[in-house]
Amino acid sequence: MPLPRQTPLGVPAPLLGLLIGTALGLATFVVAALLWRAGETQAAATTANTAVLAALSCLAAAVVLAQPARRRRARVPINRAVPQQWWPREVDSVPLIAACVGAPFIAAAGMAVLLFR
């Protein structure tokens, strides 16, 4: 099993995605809370709803469009082994990174939707 690729910061890509998603979710929650506290309840609800919709749409697009081009265009004869270079790396795939970014972002924005509507 291959190890996850390291980012230039020395952090595995899924962990970096989780940190970024948490920061985005926290920022969305804070913005919605500040709008709600200022009396702009409709703007707070709209901000939170828009963030959830955008995060879900981007996550779905990343999962659907993540199929590598070389697998789509592969012309491998039947009963022949596929070279190992063509095998997909599942440890740092696009859907995994998108899920790591999207999960905390959607959770925080969803809490904002429930609290500030």
N, C-alpha and C positions, 0 to 999 in steps of 0.2 A: 504494500500500500504506500503510495507516494505521500510525502509530507506536504502540507500546505505551503504554497509559495509565500515568501516573505515580502512585505511591502518595503519601500525605501526606508521607512521608519523602523523596520525590524519587527513589526507586528504582523501576525497572520491576517490575511485579507478578511476572513469572516469576523474576526474580533474587531478589526478596524471598522467594518461595516456596522457591527453592533454598537460601537461607540458613536459613530456618526448618526445612526438612527435614533439612539437615545438622546443625543444632543438636539436633533431636529424635533423629536417629540416633545422634549422639555421646552424648547423654544416656542413651539406651537401652543402648548398648554399655558405658558406664561403670557403670551400675547392675548389669547382668549380670556384669561383671567383678568388681565389689565383692562381689556375692553369692557368686560362685564362689570368690573369694579367702578369704571368710569361712567356706568349707566348705559352703555351702548350694548344692550343685551342682544339685539338683533345682529349687530356686527360680530359679536363674540360667537354666536351660534353659526353664522354664515362662515366665519373664518374656520371654525372647527369642522363643520361639514365639508367645506372645500378641501381642507387638508386630508380628511379621511378619504374622500373621493379621489383626490390626486394620488395619494399613496397606494390605494387599492388598484387604480388604473396602471400606475407605473409598475407595480409588482406583477400584475397580470401580463402586461406587455413584455416585461423582462423574461418571464417564464415561457411565454408563447414564442418569442422571437429568439430564444437562446440556442436553438439548434445550430451546431457548427456548420458552416458552409461546406466543409469537406465531407461531412456525413450526408448532406443533402445531395451533393453532386457526385458521390462516390460511384464509380463504375468498377466494382470488384466482381470478378467472375465467381460463379457459384462453386463451392467446394475448395476455395482457396483461403488461406489464412490472411487476415487483415493485419498489416504492419502495426507494430505497437505504437508508432508515432501517431497513428490515426485513432487510437483509443481515446475516448474523452476523459479528461481529468475531472473527477467528481468532487474532489476535496475543495476546490476553489471555483466551482462552476458559477455561472451567472445567476441561475435561480437561487443558489445557496446564498450568494452575496446579497441578492435582492431581498431574500427573506430575512437575512440578518439586519439589513437596513430598515426594511418595511415593518417588521413585527413591533419593535418598540415605538416606532413613529405612529403606527396605526393604533396601538394601545393607548398612547398618551392623547392622541387626537380624539379617539373614541371616548375617553374619560372626559375630555373637555366638552364633547357633544352632549354627554349625559348630564354633566354638572351645570353647564351654562346655557341651556336652552330655555 
